[in-house]
Amino acid sequence: MNPSPTSTSSSRWKAVLLLLLVFALGAGCGIGGGLLLLRRAVQHAIAHPDGAHAPVDRLMAKVESLMVTDLNLTEAERSAVHAELAQTAADFKALRREVWQKAEATVTGSLDRICKHLPAEKQAALRKKAAERLGPWGLLSGPP
Protein backbone atom coordinates (compact mmCIF):
# COMPACT_ATOMS: atom_id res chain seq x y z
CA MET A 1 0.00 0.00 0.00
CA ASN A 2 1.46 3.34 -1.08
CA PRO A 3 1.10 6.45 1.07
CA SER A 4 -1.12 9.14 -0.31
CA PRO A 5 0.55 12.22 -1.85
CA THR A 6 -0.89 14.53 0.80
CA SER A 7 0.63 12.55 3.70
CA THR A 8 4.06 12.57 2.00
CA SER A 9 4.04 16.33 1.50
CA SER A 10 2.74 16.79 5.05
CA SER A 11 5.63 14.68 6.37
CA ARG A 12 8.13 16.73 4.39
CA TRP A 13 6.76 19.99 5.80
CA LYS A 14 6.93 18.58 9.32
CA ALA A 15 10.56 17.56 8.76
CA VAL A 16 11.44 20.99 7.34
CA LEU A 17 9.74 22.75 10.25
CA LEU A 18 11.56 20.50 12.72
CA LEU A 19 14.90 21.29 11.06
CA LEU A 20 14.13 25.01 11.15
CA LEU A 21 13.19 24.77 14.83
CA VAL A 22 16.42 22.93 15.66
CA PHE A 23 18.44 25.49 13.68
CA ALA A 24 16.72 28.42 15.40
CA LEU A 25 17.22 26.93 18.86
CA GLY A 26 20.88 26.17 18.12
CA ALA A 27 21.50 29.66 16.77
CA GLY A 28 19.73 31.22 19.76
CA CYS A 29 21.75 29.18 22.25
CA GLY A 30 25.00 29.93 20.42
CA ILE A 31 24.38 33.65 20.22
CA GLY A 32 23.08 33.86 23.79
CA GLY A 33 25.99 31.87 25.19
CA GLY A 34 28.48 33.91 23.19
CA LEU A 35 27.00 37.15 24.49
CA LEU A 36 27.16 35.90 28.08
CA LEU A 37 30.82 34.95 27.65
CA LEU A 38 31.59 38.28 26.02
CA ARG A 39 29.81 40.16 28.81
CA ARG A 40 31.78 38.25 31.45
CA ALA A 41 35.08 38.93 29.67
CA VAL A 42 34.30 42.66 29.42
CA GLN A 43 33.25 42.81 33.08
CA HIS A 44 36.47 41.10 34.12
CA ALA A 45 38.61 43.42 32.00
CA ILE A 46 36.87 46.51 33.41
CA ALA A 47 36.74 45.43 37.04
CA HIS A 48 40.31 44.07 37.10
CA PRO A 49 42.51 46.51 35.16
CA ASP A 50 45.68 45.23 36.85
CA GLY A 51 45.30 41.65 35.67
CA ALA A 52 48.34 39.87 34.31
CA HIS A 53 46.72 39.29 30.92
CA ALA A 54 44.96 42.61 30.49
CA PRO A 55 44.28 43.73 26.92
CA VAL A 56 47.05 46.33 27.14
CA ASP A 57 49.54 43.57 28.05
CA ARG A 58 48.55 41.56 25.00
CA LEU A 59 48.81 44.68 22.85
CA MET A 60 52.28 45.51 24.12
CA ALA A 61 53.42 41.91 23.57
CA LYS A 62 52.19 42.11 19.98
CA VAL A 63 53.91 45.47 19.41
CA GLU A 64 57.13 44.07 20.86
CA SER A 65 56.91 40.98 18.68
CA LEU A 66 56.37 43.06 15.54
CA MET A 67 59.22 45.40 16.41
CA VAL A 68 61.62 42.52 17.06
CA THR A 69 60.85 40.85 13.74
CA ASP A 70 60.49 44.00 11.58
CA LEU A 71 63.50 45.87 12.96
CA ASN A 72 65.75 42.86 13.55
CA LEU A 73 66.58 44.02 17.09
CA THR A 74 69.60 42.80 19.03
CA GLU A 75 69.16 41.28 22.48
CA ALA A 76 70.11 44.57 24.20
CA GLU A 77 67.69 46.55 22.02
CA ARG A 78 65.00 43.96 22.60
CA SER A 79 65.35 44.15 26.40
CA ALA A 80 65.26 47.97 26.26
CA VAL A 81 62.10 47.89 24.08
CA HIS A 82 60.54 45.34 26.45
CA ALA A 83 61.26 47.54 29.47
CA GLU A 84 59.79 50.62 27.80
CA LEU A 85 56.66 48.79 26.65
CA ALA A 86 56.22 47.30 30.13
CA GLN A 87 56.37 50.83 31.56
CA THR A 88 53.82 51.98 28.99
CA ALA A 89 51.50 49.11 29.95
CA ALA A 90 51.87 50.01 33.63
CA ASP A 91 51.05 53.65 32.83
CA PHE A 92 47.91 52.60 30.93
CA LYS A 93 46.84 50.38 33.81
CA ALA A 94 47.32 53.23 36.28
CA LEU A 95 45.29 55.51 34.03
CA ARG A 96 42.47 52.96 33.79
CA ARG A 97 42.51 52.47 37.55
CA GLU A 98 42.30 56.23 38.09
CA VAL A 99 39.42 56.61 35.62
CA TRP A 100 37.43 53.77 37.20
CA GLN A 101 38.04 55.14 40.70
CA LYS A 102 36.66 58.49 39.56
CA ALA A 103 33.73 56.75 37.86
CA GLU A 104 32.99 54.83 41.05
CA ALA A 105 33.11 58.04 43.07
CA THR A 106 30.76 59.72 40.59
CA VAL A 107 28.27 56.85 40.68
CA THR A 108 28.41 56.65 44.48
CA GLY A 109 27.92 60.41 44.79
CA SER A 110 24.99 60.33 42.40
CA LEU A 111 23.40 57.45 44.29
CA ASP A 112 23.85 59.29 47.60
CA ARG A 113 22.27 62.47 46.19
CA ILE A 114 19.30 60.53 44.81
CA CYS A 115 18.81 58.67 48.09
CA LYS A 116 18.49 61.98 49.97
CA HIS A 117 15.15 62.48 48.20
CA LEU A 118 13.75 59.02 49.00
CA PRO A 119 12.31 57.40 52.14
CA ALA A 120 14.44 54.80 53.93
CA GLU A 121 12.76 51.70 52.46
CA LYS A 122 13.12 53.02 48.91
CA GLN A 123 16.73 53.97 49.60
CA ALA A 124 17.49 50.41 50.67
CA ALA A 125 15.79 48.98 47.58
CA LEU A 126 17.64 51.39 45.29
CA ARG A 127 21.02 50.67 46.87
CA LYS A 128 20.41 46.92 46.64
CA LYS A 129 19.42 47.16 42.97
CA ALA A 130 22.39 49.43 42.23
CA ALA A 131 24.79 47.00 43.90
CA GLU A 132 23.36 44.11 41.86
CA ARG A 133 23.63 46.00 38.58
CA LEU A 134 26.78 48.07 39.03
CA GLY A 135 28.84 45.89 41.38
CA PRO A 136 29.95 43.39 38.72
CA TRP A 137 31.22 46.27 36.60
CA GLY A 138 33.38 47.57 39.45
CA LEU A 139 31.35 50.75 39.90
CA LEU A 140 30.07 50.05 43.42
CA SER A 141 32.51 48.30 45.68
CA GLY A 142 31.06 49.31 49.02
CA PRO A 143 28.19 47.64 50.86
CA PRO A 144 24.73 48.30 49.47
Contacts in CASP RR format, 6 or more apart in sequence:
PFRMAT RR
TARGET T0000
AUTHOR 0000-0000-0000
METHOD contacts of the structure
MODEL  1
MNPSPTSTSSSRWKAVLLLLLVFALGAGCGIGGGLLLLRRAVQHAIAHPD
GAHAPVDRLMAKVESLMVTDLNLTEAERSAVHAELAQTAADFKALRREVW
QKAEATVTGSLDRICKHLPAEKQAALRKKAAERLGPWGLLSGPP
43 136 0 8 1.000
43 137 0 8 1.000
45 54 0 8 1.000
45 55 0 8 1.000
46 100 0 8 1.000
46 137 0 8 1.000
46 138 0 8 1.000
47 136 0 8 1.000
47 137 0 8 1.000
47 138 0 8 1.000
48 54 0 8 1.000
49 93 0 8 1.000
49 96 0 8 1.000
49 97 0 8 1.000
49 100 0 8 1.000
50 93 0 8 1.000
50 97 0 8 1.000
51 57 0 8 1.000
51 93 0 8 1.000
54 89 0 8 1.000
54 93 0 8 1.000
56 89 0 8 1.000
56 92 0 8 1.000
56 93 0 8 1.000
56 96 0 8 1.000
57 89 0 8 1.000
59 89 0 8 1.000
60 85 0 8 1.000
60 86 0 8 1.000
60 88 0 8 1.000
60 89 0 8 1.000
63 85 0 8 1.000
64 78 0 8 1.000
64 81 0 8 1.000
64 82 0 8 1.000
64 85 0 8 1.000
67 73 0 8 1.000
67 81 0 8 1.000
68 78 0 8 1.000
68 81 0 8 1.000
71 77 0 8 1.000
73 81 0 8 1.000
100 138 0 8 1.000
100 139 0 8 1.000
103 139 0 8 1.000
104 138 0 8 1.000
104 139 0 8 1.000
104 140 0 8 1.000
104 141 0 8 1.000
107 130 0 8 1.000
107 134 0 8 1.000
107 139 0 8 1.000
107 140 0 8 1.000
108 140 0 8 1.000
111 126 0 8 1.000
111 127 0 8 1.000
111 130 0 8 1.000
111 140 0 8 1.000
114 126 0 8 1.000
115 123 0 8 1.000
115 126 0 8 1.000
115 127 0 8 1.000
118 126 0 8 1.000
124 144 0 8 1.000
127 144 0 8 1.000
128 144 0 8 1.000
130 140 0 8 1.000
130 144 0 8 1.000
131 140 0 8 1.000
131 142 0 8 1.000
131 143 0 8 1.000
131 144 0 8 1.000
134 140 0 8 1.000
135 141 0 8 1.000
END
